[in-house]
Amino acid sequence: MASTAVKVAAAAKDISPLYYRILSKFPQNFTFCFAYGSAVKPQIGNQKKHNMIDLIYCVDNSYRWHGANIEINPSHYSALRFLGKGFVARFQEKWGAKVYFNTLVDIKEENVTIKYGVVSQKDLIADLLDWNNLYLAGRLHKPVEIIKQTNSSQLQIALQSNLRSAVHTALLVLPETFSEYDFYFAISNLSYAGDFRMTFGENKNKVRNIVQPQLLNFRELYRPILQQFHAYVDFPTGDAQCHQDIHPETKLHHLMQLPMVPQQRIVKFWNHGGLQQDMEDVLRAVAYDIDCAVILRQILKDLVWQSSVRQSLKGILTAGFLKSVRYSAKKIAKMF
């Protein structure tokens, strides 16, 4: 009976029953779940059947979720589990990009390997709204497979806000005329430019490899959002070029709509060694500056670099030394 229910639910949502079988092996008190990566969405040059499935579990209470998961799946964790569920939950929420990953987890009965991250709902919402780390927010700029929809209106609003922020940012770094591919490349590149892992263990063409085979998915994801941008950019159907208004007042509008952390970093950058101007004055000055796009790119690059380094160092402890070595070796092997 349970198997039939899984099949019906999967068919209703057009989700592979495999995901539901995987999720059934974990504590069920999570509020949102999505899968991403090359095993979930096609990428050029990465069509292997046994790519690792990446999952993110969003939970209301990290302490309770890890406590239950350590009881059910103790082998998923490194030696950190011996410090207790309280330590694991605090380590998740206080360090890195506030995500706790268990990697190279073999689900033998399904013949799959997964990596899964756990994030508290409050931290996910903060990253989506403010780009504190531009970590999970960056992953959610791209098409993913939603395995469990959220019932939280606050999280639903944050997910849409994150996509709008990506559009505002992409338009600021793009020229007056660009292609649809350029647009989605710019969005995808926001969270990859500056990523520590792109200098070691990742294909340098990763962004291109993500965008090219998924143009239709990107189009579907951003169609409702772009309907709100008609006053600023023209997205024609077909292969015609896109055109945007690049007047400084339009750039100022986009800058004013950026998430809080990039705005604060722009202000800090602009005021360094000079007069201390408030945010509105700084953003207006940047909007009229010929190097507006350059400044924004550098701000985001620094933000992503810092969060990716912290999260990568955190991953060594959450995975354990041996798994860290195996995971890095797999990453390098995928490049060749």
C-alpha positions in Angstrom: 0.0 0.0 0.0 2.8 2.4 0.9 4.6 1.6 -2.3 1.4 2.5 -4.3 1.1 5.7 -2.4 4.7 6.6 -3.3 4.0 5.9 -7.0 0.9 8.0 -7.0 2.6 10.9 -5.3 5.5 10.7 -7.6 3.3 10.6 -10.7 1.2 13.5 -9.4 4.3 15.7 -9.1 6.2 14.2 -12.0 9.0 13.3 -9.6 10.9 10.1 -9.9 9.8 7.5 -7.2 13.5 7.1 -6.5 13.6 10.4 -4.6 10.7 9.4 -2.4 12.3 6.1 -1.6 15.5 7.9 -0.7 13.6 10.4 1.5 11.8 7.6 3.3 15.2 6.6 4.8 15.5 9.9 6.7 13.6 11.7 9.5 10.4 13.1 8.1 10.3 16.4 10.0 11.8 18.5 7.2 9.9 21.4 5.6 11.4 21.7 2.2 13.7 19.5 0.0 15.3 19.9 -3.4 17.8 17.9 -5.5 20.4 19.5 -7.7 23.6 18.8 -9.6 24.6 16.8 -12.6 22.8 13.7 -11.5 19.5 15.6 -11.4 19.8 18.2 -14.2 21.8 17.5 -17.4 25.2 19.0 -17.8 27.4 18.9 -20.9 30.2 16.3 -20.6 28.7 14.8 -17.4 26.3 12.2 -18.5 27.6 9.3 -16.2 24.8 7.1 -14.9 26.3 7.0 -11.4 26.8 10.7 -10.6 26.2 11.5 -7.0 22.7 12.9 -6.2 22.9 16.2 -4.2 20.0 16.9 -1.8 19.2 19.7 0.6 16.9 19.2 3.6 15.5 22.3 5.1 14.4 21.8 8.7 12.6 23.7 11.4 14.7 22.4 14.2 18.3 21.2 13.4 18.8 19.8 16.9 15.8 17.5 16.7 16.5 16.5 13.0 20.1 15.6 13.6 19.2 13.7 16.8 16.8 11.6 14.9 19.1 11.1 11.9 22.1 10.1 14.0 19.9 7.4 15.5 18.6 6.2 12.1 21.8 6.8 10.0 24.8 7.0 12.3 27.2 5.8 9.6 26.4 8.9 7.5 28.3 11.1 10.0 31.9 11.6 10.7 33.3 11.4 14.2 31.6 14.7 15.0 28.5 12.6 15.9 30.2 11.5 19.0 30.1 15.1 20.3 26.3 14.9 20.3 23.4 16.2 18.3 23.7 19.6 20.0 27.2 20.1 18.8 26.3 18.9 15.3 23.4 21.4 15.2 25.5 24.3 16.5 28.3 23.4 14.0 25.8 23.6 11.2 24.2 26.9 12.2 27.3 28.8 13.4 30.0 27.9 10.8 30.6 28.2 7.1 27.5 28.8 5.0 25.3 27.3 7.7 24.8 24.0 5.9 25.9 20.6 7.3 26.8 18.1 4.6 27.1 14.3 4.8 28.8 13.1 1.6 29.4 9.8 -0.3 26.5 8.1 1.4 25.7 4.8 -0.4 22.1 3.8 -0.7 22.9 0.2 -1.6 19.4 -1.0 -2.2 18.9 1.8 -4.8 22.4 1.5 -6.2 22.9 5.3 -5.8 25.3 7.5 -3.9 24.1 10.8 -2.4 25.4 13.9 -0.7 22.9 15.7 1.5 23.0 19.1 3.2 20.9 20.2 6.2 20.0 23.8 6.7 17.6 25.4 9.1 14.6 27.2 7.5 15.6 30.6 9.2 19.1 30.4 7.7 17.9 29.4 4.3 15.4 32.3 4.3 18.2 34.7 5.4 20.5 33.6 2.5 17.7 33.9 0.0 16.6 37.4 1.1 20.0 38.9 2.0 22.6 36.8 0.2 24.5 36.4 3.5 26.6 33.7 1.8 25.1 33.4 -1.7 25.5 29.7 -1.2 22.1 27.9 -1.3 20.7 31.1 -2.7 23.1 30.6 -5.7 22.0 27.0 -6.2 18.4 28.1 -6.2 19.2 30.6 -9.0 19.3 27.6 -11.3 16.8 24.9 -12.1 16.5 22.3 -9.4 14.2 19.4 -8.7 11.8 20.3 -5.9 11.2 17.0 -4.0 9.0 18.5 -1.2 7.3 21.8 -1.6 7.2 24.2 1.4 4.0 25.2 3.1 5.8 28.2 4.6 4.6 31.5 3.0 7.7 33.1 4.3 10.0 30.7 2.5 7.9 30.8 -0.7 8.3 34.6 -0.7 12.0 34.3 -0.1 12.4 31.9 -3.0 10.7 34.3 -5.4 12.7 37.3 -4.0 15.9 35.4 -4.6 15.0 35.0 -8.3 14.1 38.7 -8.6 17.4 39.6 -7.0 19.3 37.4 -9.6 17.6 39.2 -12.4 18.4 42.7 -11.0 22.0 41.6 -10.6 22.4 40.0 -14.0 21.0 43.1 -15.7 23.5 45.3 -13.9 26.5 43.2 -15.1 25.2 42.7 -18.7 25.6 45.2 -21.6 22.7 47.0 -23.3 22.2 44.1 -25.8 22.7 40.4 -25.0 21.3 37.0 -25.9 19.0 34.8 -23.8 22.0 32.5 -23.2 24.1 35.4 -22.0 21.4 36.3 -19.5 21.1 32.9 -17.9 24.9 32.5 -18.0 25.2 35.7 -16.1 22.7 34.5 -13.5 24.4 31.1 -13.1 27.8 32.7 -12.9 26.8 34.9 -9.9 27.5 32.1 -7.4 30.4 30.5 -9.3 32.6 33.5 -10.1 34.9 33.6 -7.1 34.0 30.1 -5.8 37.1 28.6 -4.2 36.2 25.2 -5.8 36.4 26.6 -9.3 40.2 26.9 -8.9 40.5 23.3 -7.7 38.3 20.3 -8.6 35.7 21.9 -10.8 35.5 22.1 -14.6 36.3 25.6 -15.7 33.4 25.4 -18.3 31.0 24.3 -15.6 28.6 27.3 -16.0 28.4 26.9 -19.7 27.8 23.1 -19.2 24.9 23.9 -16.9 23.2 26.6 -19.0 23.4 25.2 -22.5 21.4 22.0 -22.0 18.9 23.7 -19.6 17.8 26.8 -21.5 14.2 25.6 -21.5 14.3 25.0 -17.8 15.8 28.4 -17.1 13.1 30.0 -19.3 10.4 28.2 -17.4 11.8 29.2 -14.0 12.3 32.9 -14.8 9.2 33.5 -17.0 6.9 34.6 -14.2 9.7 36.8 -12.8 10.6 38.5 -16.1 7.0 39.6 -16.5 7.7 42.1 -13.7 10.7 43.6 -15.7 9.0 44.7 -18.9 9.7 48.4 -18.1 13.5 47.7 -17.9 14.3 44.9 -20.5 12.8 43.5 -23.6 13.0 39.7 -23.9 11.7 38.8 -27.4 10.7 35.2 -28.3 13.0 33.1 -30.5 16.7 33.9 -31.1 16.3 37.7 -31.2 18.6 39.8 -29.1 17.5 41.1 -25.7 17.7 44.9 -25.0 17.7 46.6 -21.7 17.6 50.2 -20.5 21.1 51.1 -19.2 20.3 54.7 -18.1 21.9 55.4 -14.7 18.5 55.9 -13.1 17.5 52.4 -14.2 20.8 51.1 -12.8 20.0 52.8 -9.5 16.6 51.1 -9.4 18.4 47.7 -9.8 21.0 48.6 -7.2 18.3 49.6 -4.8 16.6 46.2 -5.2 19.8 44.2 -4.5 19.9 42.0 -1.3 21.1 43.7 1.8 24.6 42.1 2.1 25.8 43.1 -1.5 24.4 46.6 -0.9 26.4 46.9 2.4 29.5 45.6 0.7 29.2 48.2 -2.1 28.9 51.0 0.5 31.9 49.7 2.4 33.9 49.4 -0.8 32.9 52.9 -2.0 33.6 54.6 1.3 37.0 53.0 1.9 39.5 55.8 2.4 37.0 58.5 1.5 34.0 60.4 2.7 31.5 58.3 4.6 28.4 58.5 2.4 25.1 56.8 3.3 23.7 53.9 1.2 21.4 55.9 -1.1 24.2 58.3 -2.0 26.7 55.6 -2.6 24.3 53.5 -4.8 23.4 56.6 -6.8 27.1 57.4 -7.4 27.8 53.7 -8.4 24.9 53.8 -10.8 26.5 56.8 -12.6 30.0 55.3 -12.5 31.2 53.7 -15.7 32.6 50.8 -13.7 29.3 49.9 -12.0 29.3 46.4 -13.4 33.0 45.9 -12.5 32.4 47.0 -8.9 29.4 44.7 -8.5 31.2 41.7 -10.0 34.1 42.2 -7.6 31.8 42.5 -4.6 30.0 39.3 -5.4 33.2 37.5 -6.3 34.6 38.3 -2.8 31.4 37.3 -1.1 31.3 33.9 -2.9 35.0 33.3 -2.3 34.7 33.8 1.5 31.6 31.7 1.9 32.9 28.9 -0.3 36.3 28.7 1.5 34.6 28.6 4.9 32.1 25.9 3.8 34.9 23.8 2.1 36.9 23.8 5.3 33.8 22.9 7.3 33.2 20.0 4.9 36.5 18.4 5.8 35.2 18.0 9.4 31.7 17.0 8.5 32.8 14.4 5.9 35.9 13.2 7.8 39.4 13.0 6.4 39.0 9.8 4.3 35.7 10.8 2.7 37.1 14.3 2.0 40.0 12.7 0.1 37.6 10.4 -1.8 35.2 13.3 -2.6 38.0 15.5 -3.9 39.4 12.6 -6.0 35.9 12.1 -7.5 35.7 15.8 -8.4 39.1 15.8 -10.1 38.2 12.5 -12.0 35.1 14.2 -13.4 37.3 16.8 -15.1 39.0 14.3 -17.3 
